């Protein structure tokens, strides 16, 4: 487990670097969640219909994948376009947060004020447990030495270089893994980072 891995080896410079890597990866993951929330909020504004807040990230990523499909269709994918989409989603999220800050704050305070002390303790423990699971799954320090790492990023790189996903009917990896928008989502990683981040 991470707790044993980190806290018993803090004297090592490598372990400290790993903790910094974990914190930075976790922070970027939260920014990506905010981007998806931003697009969910945009979709909610477009349809003018109430949507539960917890559904917004799923709607946001669906909305983003539709946009990605359209810009792929017209061969417009580029680092500038991806960065623009990322920043736009985050800006929409913070714009909504600032606009409705008092509403969100009052809802959170009302939620906690109605809870008994043991319920608050349980919620705190649950939050810490979920945070641990999140951080434990967002990065991996151990990799399979026989895996072909370059295969995970080749199509996302092709999209950024050519503006779309070129036809390649005889590529078995592409035929098995190209559905669902994975390569488009991975371009958001590649415009900010390299394939190897450690």
C-alpha positions as CSV (number, residue, x, y, z in Angstrom):
1,X,0.0,0.0,0.0
2,X,1.0,3.6,-0.5
3,X,1.0,4.4,3.2
4,X,3.7,1.8,3.9
5,X,5.5,2.7,0.7
6,X,5.8,6.4,1.4
7,X,5.9,6.9,5.2
8,X,8.5,4.4,6.0
9,X,10.9,5.6,3.2
10,X,10.6,9.4,3.4
11,X,14.4,9.7,3.9
12,X,14.9,8.7,0.3
13,X,15.0,11.5,-2.3
14,X,13.3,9.2,-4.8
15,X,10.4,8.7,-2.4
16,X,10.0,12.5,-1.9
17,X,9.9,12.9,-5.7
18,X,7.3,10.2,-5.9
19,X,5.1,12.1,-3.3
20,X,5.5,15.3,-5.3
21,X,4.6,13.4,-8.5
22,X,1.5,11.9,-6.7
23,X,0.4,15.3,-5.6
24,X,0.8,16.9,-9.0
25,X,-1.0,14.0,-10.7
26,X,-3.8,14.2,-8.2
27,X,-4.1,18.0,-8.8
28,X,-4.2,17.5,-12.5
29,X,-6.9,14.9,-12.1
30,X,-9.0,17.4,-10.1
31,X,-8.5,20.0,-12.9
32,X,-9.7,17.4,-15.4
33,X,-12.8,16.8,-13.3
34,X,-13.4,20.5,-13.2
35,X,-13.2,20.6,-17.0
36,X,-15.8,17.9,-17.3
37,X,-18.0,19.6,-14.7
38,X,-17.6,22.8,-16.8
39,X,-18.9,21.2,-19.9
40,X,-21.7,19.5,-18.0
41,X,-22.7,23.0,-16.7
42,X,-22.5,24.3,-20.3
43,X,-24.8,21.5,-21.5
44,X,-27.2,22.2,-18.6
45,X,-27.3,25.9,-19.6
46,X,-28.0,25.0,-23.2
47,X,-30.9,22.7,-22.5
48,X,-32.3,24.8,-19.6
49,X,-33.2,21.7,-17.6
50,X,-32.2,20.8,-14.0
51,X,-29.5,18.1,-13.8
52,X,-28.2,16.6,-10.6
53,X,-24.7,17.9,-9.8
54,X,-23.2,14.5,-9.6
55,X,-24.3,13.7,-13.1
56,X,-22.6,16.8,-14.6
57,X,-19.1,15.3,-15.0
58,X,-20.5,12.3,-17.0
59,X,-22.6,14.6,-19.2
60,X,-19.6,16.9,-19.5
61,X,-17.3,14.2,-20.8
62,X,-20.0,13.0,-23.2
63,X,-20.4,16.6,-24.4
64,X,-16.6,16.9,-24.8
65,X,-16.4,13.6,-26.8
66,X,-19.1,14.8,-29.2
67,X,-17.1,18.0,-29.7
68,X,-14.0,15.9,-30.2
69,X,-15.8,13.8,-32.8
70,X,-16.7,16.9,-34.7
71,X,-13.3,18.5,-34.7
72,X,-11.8,15.1,-35.6
73,X,-14.3,14.9,-38.5
74,X,-13.1,18.3,-39.8
75,X,-9.4,17.4,-39.1
76,X,-9.0,20.4,-36.7
77,X,-7.3,18.7,-33.7
78,X,-4.2,20.5,-32.7
79,X,-2.4,21.3,-29.5
80,X,-3.9,24.8,-29.6
81,X,-7.4,23.4,-30.0
82,X,-7.0,20.9,-27.1
83,X,-5.6,23.5,-24.8
84,X,-8.5,25.8,-25.7
85,X,-11.0,23.1,-24.9
86,X,-9.3,22.4,-21.6
87,X,-9.1,26.0,-20.5
88,X,-12.7,26.7,-21.6
89,X,-14.1,23.9,-19.5
90,X,-12.1,24.9,-16.4
91,X,-13.1,28.6,-16.9
92,X,-16.8,27.6,-17.2
93,X,-16.5,25.7,-14.0
94,X,-14.9,28.5,-12.0
95,X,-17.3,31.1,-13.6
96,X,-20.3,29.1,-12.4
97,X,-18.6,28.6,-8.9
98,X,-18.0,32.3,-8.5
99,X,-21.5,33.2,-9.7
100,X,-23.2,30.6,-7.4
101,X,-20.7,30.5,-4.6
102,X,-23.2,31.5,-1.9
103,X,-25.7,28.9,-3.0
104,X,-23.1,26.1,-3.0
105,X,-21.6,27.2,0.3
106,X,-25.1,27.4,2.0
107,X,-26.0,23.9,0.6
108,X,-22.7,22.4,2.0
109,X,-23.2,24.1,5.4
110,X,-26.8,23.0,5.6
111,X,-25.8,19.5,4.8
112,X,-23.3,19.3,7.6
113,X,-25.3,21.2,10.1
114,X,-28.1,18.6,9.9
115,X,-25.7,15.8,10.7
116,X,-25.0,14.3,14.1
117,X,-21.4,14.2,15.4
118,X,-20.9,10.5,14.6
119,X,-22.2,11.1,11.1
120,X,-19.7,13.9,10.5
121,X,-16.9,11.6,11.7
122,X,-18.1,8.9,9.3
123,X,-18.3,11.3,6.4
124,X,-14.7,12.5,7.2
125,X,-13.4,8.9,7.3
126,X,-15.2,8.1,4.1
127,X,-13.7,11.2,2.4
128,X,-10.2,10.2,3.5
129,X,-10.7,6.7,2.3
130,X,-12.0,7.9,-1.1
131,X,-9.1,10.3,-1.3
132,X,-6.7,7.4,-0.6
133,X,-8.3,5.3,-3.3
134,X,-8.1,8.2,-5.8
135,X,-4.4,8.9,-5.1
136,X,-3.7,5.1,-5.1
137,X,-5.2,4.7,-8.6
138,X,-4.2,7.9,-10.4
139,X,-0.5,7.0,-10.7
140,X,1.5,3.8,-10.8
141,X,5.2,3.5,-9.8
142,X,5.5,-0.1,-10.9
143,X,5.2,-1.0,-14.6
144,X,5.2,-4.2,-16.5
145,X,8.7,-4.5,-18.1
146,X,7.3,-6.4,-21.1
147,X,4.5,-4.0,-21.9
148,X,4.8,-1.9,-25.1
149,X,4.3,1.5,-23.6
150,X,4.6,3.4,-26.9
151,X,1.5,1.6,-28.2
152,X,-0.7,3.5,-25.7
153,X,0.1,6.9,-27.1
154,X,0.8,6.5,-30.8
155,X,-2.8,7.2,-32.0
156,X,-3.1,10.3,-29.7
157,X,0.1,11.6,-31.0
158,X,-1.1,11.0,-34.6
159,X,-4.2,13.0,-33.8
160,X,-2.2,15.9,-32.6
161,X,0.2,15.7,-35.6
162,X,-2.3,15.2,-38.4
163,X,-5.5,16.8,-37.0
164,X,-7.5,13.6,-37.0
165,X,-7.2,9.8,-36.6
166,X,-5.9,8.5,-40.0
167,X,-7.4,5.5,-41.6
168,X,-5.5,2.3,-40.8
169,X,-7.8,-0.8,-41.3
170,X,-5.0,-3.3,-40.8
171,X,-3.9,-2.0,-37.4
172,X,-5.2,-4.6,-34.9
173,X,-4.6,-2.3,-31.8
174,X,-6.6,0.5,-33.4
175,X,-9.4,-1.8,-34.4
176,X,-9.7,-3.1,-30.8
177,X,-9.2,0.1,-28.8
178,X,-10.3,3.1,-30.9
179,X,-13.9,3.2,-29.9
180,X,-15.1,5.4,-27.0
181,X,-12.9,8.5,-27.5
182,X,-9.9,7.2,-25.6
183,X,-7.3,8.7,-28.0
184,X,-9.0,12.1,-28.0
185,X,-9.1,12.2,-24.2
186,X,-5.4,11.2,-24.1
187,X,-4.5,14.2,-26.3
188,X,-5.3,16.4,-23.2
189,X,-2.5,14.6,-21.4
190,X,0.0,14.8,-24.3
191,X,-0.4,18.6,-24.9
192,X,0.7,19.3,-21.3
193,X,3.1,16.3,-20.5
194,X,5.3,13.8,-22.2
195,X,4.5,10.1,-22.5
196,X,6.8,9.5,-19.5
197,X,6.3,11.8,-16.5
198,X,8.8,10.3,-14.1
